[in-house]
Amino acid sequence: MENKNVLSKTGKKENKTNKNTSSKNQSSSTTTGSFTQDKENTLEKVFEKLLKDIYTAELELVDALPKVMEAAYEEDFEDAVRDHLEETKRQVKRLEKIFTQLRIDKEDSEISEPISGLIGETTKIINEFESGPVRDSALIICAQKIEHYEIAAYGSLRTLADVLGIEQIGDVLDRSLEEEKAADELLSELAEDINEMACDYSNQEFENESWTSGRE
């Protein structure tokens, strides 16, 4: 009888220990989920490549946005670019924390070619157009192209994070996603007034040119 009781208590104790270990592992998995590294042709690899792409994109934008801010004609547009520059810096830090949590080496990240192309387009506009509402209008178009790329990237990463079981990482990515959506909406609002001013300016320029041509 005594041996039976001892075995029963021991078994109960072992079950409790196993339960604690299982709970600890489950808690750990909420951060890393089923994420594995060094495996090609996996969903994890897709996530990693997209994460590195948006990371280098944000780094490029940290360098590029001050030039856009300087080129902005309307004060509201300049303020919006300044605010988003600070958001972008915070987004870079979030991504770096994700790399650390998932133990991904960010140092081999390649330049984001789509963002590089859009930044090049933005630089071209700054050089080709005079400071004024027309250039602001063109710059907003470029800025929204960039925002749409970032929204697609963060949205895809958020979805993949859920599928891979790294919900906490997904929540962090969702914060950046919402910031990009808000930035895009603000640009749309600014564009309404700036496009009107650009149109008035263009019409005035056309009338001036027509008047000058008539005199000749």
Helices and strands as residue ranges (DSSP letters): H 2-32, H 43-71, H 75-102, G 106-108, H 113-128, H 133-163, H 167-215
